[in-house]
Amino acid sequence: MLAPFACQPTASHGRLHQERMSSFRSPFQRDRDRIIHSSAFRRLKHKTQVFVEHEGDYYRTRLTHSIEVAQVARTIAGVLGLNTDLAEAIALAHDLGHTPFGHTGEDALGALMAPYGGFDHNAQALRIVTRLERHYADFDGLNLTWESLEGIAKHNGPVTGPNADAKHAGPLPYALAEVNADWDLELHTHASAEAQVAAIADDVAYSHHDLHDGLRSGLFSEEDLMDLPVTGPAFAEVDAIYPGLDRMRRRHEALRRVFGRMVEDVIAVAQGRLDAAKPQSVDDIRHMGTTIIRFSKPLYQELKAIRSFLFHRMYRAPTVMAVRVKVTQVVHELFNAFIADPTLLPPEWQEAVRTAQDQTALARVIADYVAGMTDRFAIQEHARLCGGALIETHQGPAFPT
């Protein structure tokens, strides 16, 4: 039984393009399946989380990250009586709009697109699922339900209105504005509880796996983590229960305790807030004026210390920064090459080039193409079109379809 404040499949706002109901899948199950079978989802396999794809097979990619987020989201949603299929669908879709090379690639493309309406990976995810996936006979995109689109749009909370984060000030990203013009996503309200769960699951997953990947990379050691909140006590607990445990098992045991503490904290806080607020519908959640799914204040402060540590020791480590410089150059030079000569785009993109009515429309076509590239393909195309290999990479297939 779903809680009264959960998103009920039978009460969905439906799809922009009407379809017959499936006889064996709910609308949200159908959304999840379409996301999994999309081209954009497959490309996440070779897109950066922190380390560029060629740097090693053990590090997380956007694909493995999305799967981990979906697992966390299903767990939390299930405990709270929410719709696990919707939470999973939003979690699997939340990073579809990421560029090659992670946030570095997004920053580079954002700077290039500043004169043309900007670039935002959440908005780009909406553009992908509403326009750029072109496989179905009756419509562009995946024709997801309103609830899934809402969850993607409000991944970071309300986008407009008094409850919006200050970083959303200014015009809407063009990709988000276009989708919202087609179908009002009520950007001034909070998202459903399922979408809030997917968002917090993202925080849980990356906080956990970035510690794993940072240790594996050698950018910091277990001893460094002993001085931090949450991680230090976790390692101490493992040492007390399993003295002399080998290094890799010790690491895994400690970090799974960190993971568990985050999930348990979110569930406990959510249960307390839901018991106090007693929402009777999903719209009660949307109009509450605050998020219902969040970390406790003490844990949030402790996680801020861990994220500050990761920022300085991992995300801004000299070796990572050196790669950031190179991949920024790759994105800039690819974008500028296509702007200067759009015939360099593949044949299947030439119709979009021909119908672009001005330079802004052309730039957005090129941004769609570059954003869709995998790390590996972007590196290979840069070497082919711009000369010289800035980054060595494995041989692999061209731009996946």
N, C-alpha and C positions, 0 to 999 in steps of 0.2 A: 504494500500500500504506500502510495506517495503522500507526503505531507500536504496539507492544504495550500501551502505557499510554494509548492513545487510547480514547475511548468508541466502541465498536463498535455499529452499529445493530442487529445481530442479537442482541446481548447486552443490549439495553435492558431496564430494569425494567418497561417497558410503560406503559400508561395506566390511570388509575383506573377508567375505564369502557372495557371491552374493545371493540375495533373490528376489523374485518377489515383485514388489511394491504393497503396500496396496491400495485397491480401495477407502478407506474412511479415511485414516490417512496419514499425511505427514511423511517423514522419521524421523523428529525430534519428532513428536507426538508419533511415535512408540517407539523411544528411551525412552521418558518419561514414557510411559506405562510399558515398560519392567523393568525399574528401580523400579517403584512403586510395581510391582508384584514380585520382587526378594526376595529371602530369606534374603539376607543381609540387605535390606531396612527394613523388618519387625523386624529384630533383634535390629535395632536402638532404638526401643521402650524401651528397658531395658539396654541402654548403657548411661554412665555418660556424662553429659555436664560439670557441675562443681561438683555437689553433687552426691554422689554414689546413685544408684537407690533406695536403701532401706530407704533413709533418709527422704522421703516425696513424696506425690503424686502431689504436686503443683509445684515442680521445673521442669525446662526444662530437657528433655532428648535429645539425639542426634536426635531422630525422630521429636520431636516438633520443635527443632532448625532447622532441614532441611526444614520442612514445612514453617516455618517463613522466612527462607532465600529464598525459592522459591516464596513466596508471594511478597517479596520486589523486587526480580529479575524481576518478571513479570511486576510489576508496572513501574519500571525504564525502562525496555526494551520497553514496550508499548509506553511510552512517547517519546522515542528517535527513534521510527520507526524501532526497531530491531525485530528479530524473538523471540517472547515470548516463544514459545515452546522449542526452543533450550536453552534459558536462564534458563527456568524452569528445564529442564532435567539435565543440568550441576549442578544447585543448589541442586537438590534432590540427586544427586550422590556424591557430594563433600566430604561427611563424611562416605561413605560406608566402608572405610578401617580402621576406628577407632577401636582401641582395647577396651576391657572393661576398665572401670575406667579412661576414657578420656586421657588427655595428660600425666597423671601419669603412666597409663598403657603403653602408647606409649614409654615413656622414659625408663620404665623397660624392655620392649621387645627390644627396640633399643640397650640397653646395652648388653642384652643376645645375640642378633644377630650380634653384632659388629664383631666377628670372621667369620661370615658367609655372609657378604655382607650388614649388617645393616637392619634397618626397618624404613619405612616412610609411614605414613598413606595415603598420596596422591598416592604414588606408589602402595600401597596395594589396594586402590580403583580400580586402573587400573587392577591389578591382579584378583580382584573379577569379574569385568565385562568382562574380556577377557578369564578367565580360570576357576575360582573356582565355579561360578554358572553353575551347570551342569543339566539342565532341558530339553534342546532342543535336538531333534534327530540329527540335522545336524551339530552341532558345540558346543564347550564349550563356556562358558560365555554368554553374552547377544547379541553379534554381533552388538554393537552400531556403529553409523556412525563415520567417521573420526573426524567430528567436535565436537562430544560429547567427544570422547577420548582426543582430543586436549585440550578441556576445563578443563577436570579433570587433565591432566598432567601439565598444565600451570596455575594451580589455584593461584600460587604465582608468576606468571610472567615467562619470559624465563628461561629455566633451564640450557642452555649452551650459550656460546658466550659472546660478550662484554656487553650485556644488562642484563645478569643474575645476580641475587643477590649473594653476596659473600658467603652466607650460602650454595649455591649449589656447591661450589668448591669441587673438588675431583671426584671420580668415581660416576657414576649414581647409584642410588639404583637399586639392581638387578631386582626388579619387574618392574621398569620403563624401564630399559635397555632391558629386554626380550620383552616387548610390542613394544618398539621403533624399535627393530631389525626386528620384523614381519611387521611393517608398520611405515614408517618414519613420526613422528608427528611434524617435523620441530621445534625441541626444542629450537633452537636459536632465533626464532621470538617471538613476542608478540602473545597473543591469540586473537581470534575474539572479537569484542565488546560485544557480548553476554556472552562470558566466563568472560570478565572483569567485566561485570555487576554482574554475579553470585558471583565473588570474593568480590566485594565491598558490595554486599548484605549480605554476610557472616559477614563482619565487622559491618554493620549497625545492623544486628539482634543480634549478641552477645553483642555489646556495650549496646544495649537497654535492652535485657532480663537479662543480668547479674546484672544490676542495680535493676531490679524487684526482682530477686531471692536473691540478697544480702540483700535487705530490708526485704524480707519475712523471711529470716533466722535469722535476728537480728544481723548480723555481723556489720552493721552500720545502721544509722538512717537517716531520712529525713533531720534533722538538719546538719548532716555531709555533705550532698550534697549541702546545701545552700552556702558552701564556695568554691564550684567548678565552673569552667566555664561551660556554657551550662545548667547544671542542676540547678544551683542557680537561674539564670534568669527565667528559666521555672517555678520553684516553686513560685518565686516572682510574675510572671504574673498571675498564677492561684489564688494566694492569693488576688491580686488586683481585679480580676474579680469575684471570688467566695469567699468572706470572710466568714470564719466559716465553710467551707466545711469539711465534715467528713474525717478522716485520709485516708481511703482506696481510696475514690474518688479523694482526693487531690493528692495522690501518682500517681494514674492512669492518671489524667489530666496532671500532670507535665511531666511524662515520655513519654506520647504520643506526647507532644510538642518536647521533645528531639528527639524522633524518627522522627517526621515530619521535624525537622530542618536538620537532617542528609540526609534524602531522597531528600529534596528540594535542598540542597547544591550540592549533586552529580549530579542531573539533570541539574542545572544551569551551573555548571562547564563543564559538558559534552557537553551541547548545545553550549557553548562558544568555546570550543576547536574544536568541529566538524565544526562549522561555519568558524573558522579561517583556519583549515587544509583542508577543503573541500574534504575529501576522496571520491573516486568514486567506490571503491570496498572493499570487506573484506580484500583482500591482501594489500591494502593501509593501513588499520588499523594494520595489522600484521607487516608491515615493517616501521612503523612510528618512531620506535626507542624509544618510550615512551608510557606509558599508556594514553589512551584517557578518561577512566572512573576513576575518583579519587575525593577525597575531596579537597576543596579549602585549601590553605596553612593555613589561620587563623583557620578554623575549625579543620584541622588536628592537629595543635598544641594544641588546646583546648581538643581534644579527647585524645591526649597523656597524658594530666594531669588526665583525668578521668580513663584511663587505668592504670596509675601508682597508683592511689588511689585504684582501684579494685585489682591490684596485691598485694598490701600490706595489704589491709583490708579484702580481700575475698580469693583470690587464695592462699595466704600464711598466712591466719589466723591460729592460733594455733589449733583450732578444725579441720580445713581442713587438716593441715599438719599431725596431728595425724592419720587421715584416710589414707593420702598418704603413710605413713610408712607401714601401715597394708596391703594396696592393692599392694604395691610394693613387699612385701613379698609373697603375694598370687601368683602374676605373676611369680616371680622367682622360687618358689617351684613347681608350676605346670609345668613350662617349664622343669625344671631339672628332675622332676619325669618322664615326657614323654621321655626325652632324654635317661634316664637310662633304661627305659623299654617301648619301643614303643608299645608293646602289650596292654598297658593301653588305647590306642586310640580306639575309637569305630570301629566295624567291617568294616563299609563303608570307613574307612580311611586306612585300612590295605594294600590295593592294592598300594596306594601311598607309604606306608612304604616299601613294598617289592621291588618296582621299584626304590627307592632312591639309587643312585649309590655310594654315599659317605656320610660323616658326614654332609657336607654342605647341600646336598639335603635333608637329614633327618631333619636337623634343620629347613629348610624352610617349610617342611610339618608341623612340630610341630608349627612353628610360624603362619602358616595359621589357624591351629586349634585353638590355644589360642587366636589369634586376633579376630576370629569370635565369641568367647564366649560373652554372655551378662554378665553384672555385677553379676546378681543373680546366673547364672549357674557357673561362675568362683568361686564364694564364696562357692557354694554347692559342686563342684568338689574338691576344695581344702580341705574342711572339710572331704570329703569321702576318698580322696587319701593320704592326708598328716596328717590327724588327728587334731582334735580340731577346733573349729569355731572361727577364728580371728574376724569375723564380723557377727553380727546377721542379718538375712535377712528373708523376707517373704518366705513362701513355694510357689513353682511354678513349672512349667514344666521343663523338662531337656532341653538340647541344642536344640533350635528350628530348624526345618527343613524348 
